[in-house]
């Protein structure tokens, strides 16, 4: 282990930095009870390249790898099948947390970093409640998400929602309803799905060329000076 060295390529650095948004997202999801750390193994004495809610352990970016994390890295290096470890531990203040450490692999499948999540079990209940109660997140309060079994079902669910929005808006004329429905679906990314134009055209009772026309007009309008 003492001879283990990592020399990051440009691609490896991009891989490591791509995890930063995931760390921020998990931190926002779990709230103040959860600490997320990304280790860059190029320099073990300052391996913490990203930390969310670092006040839980008193660390910040530039901190060294911990002894426990280092030992798990050693086990991962010894066993190519071992790529994550979950465990319970206590910090120096005696606070118990559940942790998981996962390997981040580079372009050559070498371990170039570690993604760690520490969930502190002493977190007050009111803090957990705040993180998971919808009234504390008013911007997301009215989001409705439907889980489907295939992409056609996804397209049809989105189509029904778009139709409901358009049909309930008296300001949209009958001649513009299909255009507005297609614009809504485009905003939601539905037309990135395979065969979406054909499926939407069939269920709207229009030609696929009409769908393409509305999409072209929308995109040309968005890029016009």
KEKE-3310 file (N, C-alpha, C; in steps of 0.2 Angstrom, whole numbers, plus 5000, padded with zeros to 4 digits):
npx = (5004:5010:5017:5008:5003:4995:4993:4984:4975:4970:4957:4954:4953:4942:4932:4933:4929:4916:4908:4906:4893:4885:4888:4884:4870:4866:4869:4860:4848:4848:4850:4856:4861:4869:4885:4896:4909:4922:4937:4952:4964:4977:4985:4987:4989:4982:4969:4955:4945:4932:4919:4904:4894:4904:4906:4901:4911:4921:4930:4938:4939:4955:4959:4967:4967:4957:4962:4954:4947:4958:4962:4952:4953:4965:4960:4952:4961:4968:4958:4950:4936:4930:4922:4915:4912:4902:4899:4898:4903:4912:4915:4928:4921:4913:4901:4890:4890:4883:4892:4897:4909:4914:4923:4930:4932:4945:4949:4957:4952:4958:4958:4955:4949:4938:4922:4913:4900:4893:4882:4875:4869:4865:4858:4846:4828:4820:4827:4829:4815:4813:4821:4814:4801:4788:4783:4793:4800:4795:4796:4796:4784:4773:4776:4773:4777:4777:4780:4785:4783:4789:4795:4785:4774:4778:4779:4765:4760:4765:4760:4746:4746:4751:4741:4730:4735:4735:4722:4714:4717:4710:4715:4722:4720:4710:4716:4729:4732:4738:4751:4755:4755:4765:4775:4776:4779:4791:4799:4800:4808:4804:4805:4817:4817:4817:4807:4798:4792:4784:4775:4769:4763:4754:4744:4740:4733:4739:4751:4768:4776:4770:4772:4786:4787:4782:4791:4803:4800:4799:4812:4819:4814:4819:4832:4834:4840)
npy = (4994:5006:5009:5013:5023:5036:5042:5054:5055:5067:5063:5056:5065:5072:5063:5061:5074:5074:5068:5078:5085:5075:5073:5086:5085:5073:5078:5089:5081:5073:5082:5090:5079:5071:5068:5070:5065:5067:5059:5062:5052:5055:5062:5058:5064:5076:5072:5075:5081:5086:5091:5089:5096:5097:5101:5092:5082:5091:5093:5099:5104:5098:5091:5077:5059:5048:5036:5024:5025:5023:5011:5003:5006:4999:4986:4986:4987:4975:4966:4964:4962:4969:4983:4992:4997:4995:5002:5004:5017:5028:5045:5056:5063:5054:5051:5042:5035:5029:5023:5023:5018:5020:5014:5025:5023:5025:5028:5018:5008:5008:5012:5028:5037:5040:5038:5044:5042:5048:5045:5053:5047:5053:5064:5076:5073:5083:5089:5079:5078:5091:5090:5080:5084:5089:5102:5110:5113:5122:5124:5112:5107:5104:5095:5081:5064:5050:5033:5022:5007:5006:5015:5019:5020:5030:5041:5042:5045:5058:5065:5065:5073:5085:5088:5090:5101:5110:5110:5115:5128:5142:5152:5147:5144:5133:5130:5130:5121:5108:5112:5119:5108:5100:5108:5108:5095:5094:5103:5095:5085:5074:5071:5066:5053:5037:5034:5043:5054:5048:5041:5051:5058:5049:5048:5060:5062:5067:5071:5064:5073:5085:5086:5087:5100:5109:5107:5112:5125:5130:5128:5136:5148:5149:5151:5163:5180)
npz = (5000:5003:4992:4983:4970:4962:4946:4939:4923:4911:4908:4919:4929:4925:4927:4941:4945:4940:4949:4959:4957:4961:4974:4979:4977:4984:4997:4998:4997:5009:5019:5034:5041:5035:5028:5014:5005:4993:4988:4981:4976:4972:4980:4995:5007:5006:5002:5002:4991:4989:5000:5008:5020:5029:5042:5051:5054:5055:5045:5030:5012:5006:5017:5024:5020:5030:5043:5044:5031:5023:5026:5021:5007:5005:5006:4996:4985:4986:4984:4969:4967:4977:4979:4986:5003:5018:5034:5052:5063:5074:5078:5084:5094:5099:5092:5083:5067:5051:5038:5021:5009:4993:4978:4965:4949:4936:4919:4916:4924:4936:4953:4957:4965:4980:4985:4998:5010:5025:5037:5050:5065:5077:5074:5077:5078:5072:5063:5053:5050:5044:5033:5025:5025:5014:5015:5019:5007:4997:4983:4976:4980:4972:4962:4953:4951:4940:4939:4926:4916:4903:4889:4880:4888:4896:4887:4884:4896:4898:4887:4890:4902:4896:4887:4896:4902:4892:4886:4897:4897:4892:4884:4874:4857:4847:4835:4839:4849:4847:4843:4855:4864:4859:4861:4875:4878:4871:4879:4891:4886:4880:4866:4865:4866:4858:4844:4848:4841:4831:4839:4847:4837:4831:4842:4843:4832:4820:4807:4807:4801:4803:4817:4817:4810:4820:4830:4823:4821:4834:4839:4830:4833:4846:4844:4837:4834)
capx = (5000:5014:5020:5002:5003:4990:4994:4978:4975:4964:4950:4953:4951:4935:4928:4932:4925:4909:4905:4904:4886:4881:4889:4879:4863:4865:4869:4853:4843:4848:4850:4862:4863:4874:4892:4898:4916:4926:4944:4957:4970:4984:4989:4984:4990:4977:4965:4948:4944:4926:4916:4898:4892:4910:4906:4899:4917:4926:4935:4936:4943:4962:4961:4970:4962:4957:4965:4949:4946:4964:4962:4947:4956:4970:4957:4949:4967:4969:4952:4947:4929:4928:4922:4912:4912:4897:4900:4896:4909:4911:4920:4932:4916:4909:4895:4889:4887:4883:4896:4899:4915:4914:4928:4929:4937:4947:4949:4960:4949:4962:4955:4958:4946:4934:4916:4911:4894:4893:4875:4876:4863:4863:4854:4839:4822:4817:4832:4827:4809:4814:4824:4810:4794:4787:4781:4800:4803:4789:4797:4795:4778:4768:4779:4770:4781:4774:4785:4782:4787:4792:4795:4779:4770:4781:4777:4758:4758:4767:4755:4740:4747:4752:4734:4726:4737:4733:4714:4712:4719:4705:4718:4725:4715:4709:4721:4736:4732:4743:4757:4757:4756:4771:4780:4777:4783:4798:4802:4801:4813:4801:4807:4824:4816:4816:4800:4793:4788:4779:4770:4765:4759:4748:4740:4737:4729:4742:4757:4774:4779:4767:4776:4793:4787:4781:4798:4808:4798:4800:4819:4821:4812:4823:4839:4834:4842)
capy = (5000:5012:5011:5014:5029:5037:5048:5056:5058:5072:5060:5054:5071:5074:5058:5063:5081:5073:5066:5084:5087:5070:5075:5091:5082:5069:5083:5092:5076:5070:5087:5091:5073:5067:5071:5067:5066:5064:5058:5061:5048:5057:5065:5055:5069:5081:5069:5077:5087:5089:5089:5092:5096:5095:5103:5086:5079:5096:5093:5104:5102:5098:5087:5070:5053:5045:5029:5019:5025:5021:5003:5000:5007:4994:4980:4986:4986:4968:4962:4967:4961:4973:4990:4997:4994:4999:5000:5009:5020:5034:5050:5058:5065:5048:5051:5036:5036:5024:5025:5018:5020:5016:5016:5028:5020:5029:5026:5011:5004:5009:5016:5035:5041:5036:5042:5042:5045:5047:5047:5054:5044:5057:5070:5077:5071:5089:5091:5074:5080:5096:5088:5076:5086:5093:5109:5114:5113:5124:5125:5106:5104:5102:5091:5074:5060:5044:5028:5018:5001:5006:5022:5021:5022:5037:5046:5043:5049:5065:5067:5066:5079:5091:5089:5092:5108:5115:5110:5119:5135:5145:5157:5144:5143:5126:5128:5130:5117:5103:5115:5120:5101:5098:5112:5106:5089:5096:5106:5089:5081:5068:5069:5063:5046:5034:5034:5048:5058:5044:5039:5057:5060:5045:5049:5067:5062:5072:5067:5066:5079:5091:5087:5090:5107:5112:5107:5116:5132:5131:5128:5141:5154:5150:5153:5169:5185)
capz = (5000:5004:4986:4979:4968:4956:4942:4935:4917:4910:4908:4926:4933:4923:4930:4948:4946:4938:4955:4963:4957:4964:4981:4981:4976:4990:5003:4998:4998:5016:5024:5038:5045:5030:5026:5008:5004:4987:4989:4976:4978:4969:4986:5001:5013:5005:4997:5001:4985:4989:5006:5009:5027:5033:5049:5055:5056:5056:5040:5024:5007:5007:5023:5022:5020:5037:5044:5042:5024:5020:5027:5016:5001:5005:5005:4989:4981:4987:4981:4963:4967:4982:4976:4991:5010:5022:5041:5057:5066:5079:5077:5090:5099:5101:5088:5079:5060:5046:5032:5015:5005:4986:4973:4959:4944:4931:4912:4915:4929:4942:4958:4957:4971:4984:4986:5005:5013:5032:5040:5057:5068:5082:5071:5080:5073:5069:5057:5048:5048:5040:5026:5022:5024:5008:5017:5020:5001:4993:4976:4974:4983:4967:4957:4953:4947:4939:4937:4921:4914:4897:4886:4877:4893:4898:4882:4884:4902:4897:4883:4894:4906:4892:4884:4901:4903:4886:4886:4902:4896:4887:4880:4868:4852:4845:4830:4842:4854:4846:4844:4862:4867:4857:4864:4882:4877:4870:4885:4895:4884:4877:4859:4865:4866:4852:4841:4851:4836:4828:4844:4848:4831:4831:4847:4842:4825:4815:4804:4810:4798:4807:4823:4815:4809:4826:4833:4820:4822:4841:4840:4826:4837:4852:4843:4833:4838)
cpx = (5004:5017:5014:5002:4998:4992:4988:4979:4970:4957:4949:4950:4944:4930:4927:4928:4917:4905:4903:4897:4882:4882:4884:4872:4861:4864:4862:4848:4842:4848:4856:4864:4868:4880:4894:4905:4919:4933:4947:4963:4977:4988:4985:4984:4985:4971:4957:4947:4937:4922:4909:4896:4898:4910:4904:4906:4923:4931:4933:4941:4951:4964:4963:4965:4963:4960:4961:4948:4952:4965:4957:4950:4961:4966:4954:4955:4969:4964:4949:4939:4926:4928:4918:4912:4907:4899:4898:4903:4907:4917:4923:4927:4912:4902:4895:4887:4888:4887:4896:4904:4915:4920:4926:4934:4939:4947:4952:4958:4954:4958:4958:4955:4941:4928:4913:4904:4894:4886:4875:4869:4861:4859:4847:4833:4820:4821:4830:4820:4809:4816:4819:4802:4793:4786:4788:4803:4797:4790:4795:4788:4773:4770:4776:4775:4778:4779:4782:4786:4791:4791:4789:4774:4772:4779:4769:4756:4760:4762:4749:4741:4748:4745:4730:4728:4734:4725:4711:4713:4715:4709:4721:4719:4715:4715:4728:4737:4738:4750:4760:4758:4763:4777:4782:4781:4790:4802:4804:4806:4810:4803:4814:4823:4815:4809:4795:4789:4782:4773:4765:4760:4753:4743:4736:4733:4732:4748:4763:4778:4776:4771:4783:4793:4786:4788:4803:4806:4799:4808:4822:4820:4817:4830:4839:4836:4837)
cpy = (5006:5014:5013:5021:5030:5043:5049:5058:5064:5069:5058:5060:5073:5069:5060:5069:5079:5071:5072:5085:5081:5071:5080:5089:5078:5073:5087:5087:5074:5076:5087:5085:5069:5071:5067:5069:5063:5064:5058:5058:5049:5059:5063:5060:5075:5078:5071:5083:5090:5086:5093:5091:5094:5097:5097:5082:5085:5096:5098:5101:5103:5094:5080:5065:5051:5038:5024:5019:5022:5013:5000:5001:5001:4987:4980:4984:4978:4963:4965:4967:4966:4980:4995:4993:4999:4997:5005:5011:5025:5039:5052:5061:5060:5048:5046:5038:5030:5026:5020:5022:5016:5019:5020:5026:5025:5025:5019:5006:5004:5013:5023:5039:5037:5041:5040:5045:5043:5049:5047:5052:5048:5063:5070:5076:5077:5091:5086:5076:5086:5094:5084:5078:5091:5101:5114:5115:5115:5124:5118:5103:5101:5098:5084:5070:5053:5039:5023:5012:5001:5014:5024:5024:5029:5042:5048:5047:5056:5068:5069:5072:5085:5093:5092:5100:5113:5115:5114:5126:5138:5150:5154:5142:5136:5125:5128:5125:5111:5106:5116:5113:5099:5102:5110:5100:5090:5099:5100:5084:5074:5066:5067:5055:5043:5033:5038:5052:5054:5042:5045:5059:5056:5046:5056:5067:5066:5068:5069:5072:5086:5092:5090:5097:5111:5113:5112:5123:5134:5132:5134:5148:5155:5152:5160:5175:5190)
cpz = (5000:4997:4981:4977:4962:4953:4937:4928:4916:4911:4915:4930:4931:4926:4938:4949:4944:4944:4960:4963:4961:4972:4983:4981:4982:4997:5003:5000:5006:5021:5028:5042:5041:5028:5020:5007:4997:4989:4982:4978:4975:4975:4992:5007:5012:5000:4997:4996:4986:4996:5006:5016:5031:5040:5054:5057:5057:5051:5034:5018:5008:5013:5020:5023:5028:5037:5042:5034:5020:5020:5022:5009:5000:5003:4998:4984:4981:4984:4975:4963:4972:4980:4981:4998:5014:5029:5045:5061:5071:5077:5084:5096:5101:5097:5083:5072:5056:5040:5027:5011:4998:4982:4967:4954:4938:4924:4912:4921:4935:4947:4959:4962:4975:4985:4993:5007:5021:5035:5047:5061:5074:5080:5074:5075:5069:5063:5051:5045:5043:5033:5022:5022:5019:5009:5018:5013:4996:4985:4973:4976:4978:4962:4958:4948:4946:4936:4932:4920:4908:4894:4883:4882:4896:4894:4883:4890:4901:4893:4886:4899:4902:4889:4890:4902:4898:4885:4891:4902:4890:4882:4874:4863:4850:4840:4833:4847:4853:4846:4851:4866:4865:4860:4871:4882:4876:4876:4890:4893:4881:4870:4859:4865:4859:4850:4844:4846:4833:4833:4846:4843:4830:4836:4847:4836:4820:4812:4808:4807:4801:4814:4822:4814:4815:4830:4830:4821:4829:4842:4836:4830:4843:4851:4839:4837:4840)
residu = (UNK:UNK:UNK:UNK:UNK:UNK:UNK:UNK:UNK:UNK:UNK:UNK:UNK:UNK:UNK:UNK:UNK:UNK:UNK:UNK:UNK:UNK:UNK:UNK:UNK:UNK:UNK:UNK:UNK:UNK:UNK:UNK:UNK:UNK:UNK:UNK:UNK:UNK:UNK:UNK:UNK:UNK:UNK:UNK:UNK:UNK:UNK:UNK:UNK:UNK:UNK:UNK:UNK:UNK:UNK:UNK:UNK:UNK:UNK:UNK:UNK:UNK:UNK:UNK:UNK:UNK:UNK:UNK:UNK:UNK:UNK:UNK:UNK:UNK:UNK:UNK:UNK:UNK:UNK:UNK:UNK:UNK:UNK:UNK:UNK:UNK:UNK:UNK:UNK:UNK:UNK:UNK:UNK:UNK:UNK:UNK:UNK:UNK:UNK:UNK:UNK:UNK:UNK:UNK:UNK:UNK:UNK:UNK:UNK:UNK:UNK:UNK:UNK:UNK:UNK:UNK:UNK:UNK:UNK:UNK:UNK:UNK:UNK:UNK:UNK:UNK:UNK:UNK:UNK:UNK:UNK:UNK:UNK:UNK:UNK:UNK:UNK:UNK:UNK:UNK:UNK:UNK:UNK:UNK:UNK:UNK:UNK:UNK:UNK:UNK:UNK:UNK:UNK:UNK:UNK:UNK:UNK:UNK:UNK:UNK:UNK:UNK:UNK:UNK:UNK:UNK:UNK:UNK:UNK:UNK:UNK:UNK:UNK:UNK:UNK:UNK:UNK:UNK:UNK:UNK:UNK:UNK:UNK:UNK:UNK:UNK:UNK:UNK:UNK:UNK:UNK:UNK:UNK:UNK:UNK:UNK:UNK:UNK:UNK:UNK:UNK:UNK:UNK:UNK:UNK:UNK:UNK:UNK:UNK:UNK:UNK:UNK:UNK:UNK:UNK:UNK:UNK:UNK:UNK:UNK:UNK:UNK:UNK:UNK:UNK)
# end
